Amino acid sequence: MAVDKLMDHELPTSLQSYDVQAIRKDFPILAQKVRGEPLVYLDNAATTQKPRAVIDRLQRYYEQENSNIHRGVHYLSECATFEYEQSRKKVQEFLGAESPAEIVFVRGATEGLNLIASSFGRRYINKNDQILVSVLEHHSNIVPWQMLCAATGAHLRVIPVNDQGEILFAEYLSLLGSNTKLVSLTHVSNALGTVNPIAEMIREAHNRGIPVCIDGAQGLPHLPVNVRQLDCDFYVFSGHKLYGPTGIGAVYGKMRYWQEIPPFQGGGDMISSVSFEKTAYNEPPYKFEAGTPHIAGAIGLGAALNYLVSRSFSRLAEYEDDLLKYATEALTQVDGLRIIGQAAEKV
């Protein structure tokens, strides 16, 4: 079957019944033409385009609400503070977290993982301890742990995968030892689309008293997530992969860890009092949000989450899964084409 004949491959009924054009109209950038043809954008794993609702919300912030937050007592500061904290609550609800105080705003998943490596690492990781990652990790979930291991004398261990790009579960279990102090695992592979069995992996780690960090940068845009049901200890994600602005993301963490681990950076609103002799740190989550945050980005992220809810996130996920099955079946009919990564569970 030639590639140009893929266009003749009939769409299943489940895909024909979904109004994709209505979704495309939500994104102004998709209305343009490139080299005379309508723009088709397939690079969402790197960053997503932004719907009109997010663009308009950013504009409204800068035109009507722009101010620094938390410490100001004037009108604009109160408005900006309220909207910023409302977005924190939206993230909490979207993730199914117990409290907004469990949500720390960061620049993205990479900074979130570095925060955990620095703060959790300083509190819990020592010489000869072990940190587990998998072959499927993005380098943002490798390099911070390598840096921590170099600083502490801990060891990084790697969970292997099979030829389909799936975690070898028995190998994972064999690596969980008495010296394992953390498992840091991607929810979904950015390269292969593999969905890891994180619920089972978290349960097995917790049975041995080992905390688990989940890199959700590629998971949250595709799959409904409830951090309390998963029982993960940390979950990080980037807003720009979720139709929100660049430069904003969040870390969910269980409150016991936010209370126990030291701050990532110093200065700004992460303090409750300062003297030259001693500084008292603020309560979580502010303890981990040094300096002026990306206020507009956080508010824009809240708008992106509102957009996903308004478009029925679960229905979008179902459509995406149907599209994946259709595309996989069609591509397998192309002579000489081999799909890298054919996990049973993927996005």
Secondary structure by P-SEA (a helix, b strand, c coil): ccccccccccccccccccaaaaaaaaccccccccccccccccccccbbbbcaaaaaaaaaaaacccccccccccaaaaaaaaaaaaaaaaaaaaacccccccccccccaaaaaaaaaaccccccccccbbbbbcccccccccaaaaaaaaaccbbbbbbbbccccccaaaaaaaaccccccbbbbbccccccccccaaaaaaaaaaaabbbbbbbcccccccbbbbcccccccbbbbbccccccccccbbbbbcaaaaaccccccccccccccccccccccccccccccccccaaaaaaaaaaaaaaaaaacaaaaaaaaaaaaaaaaaaaaacccccccccccccc
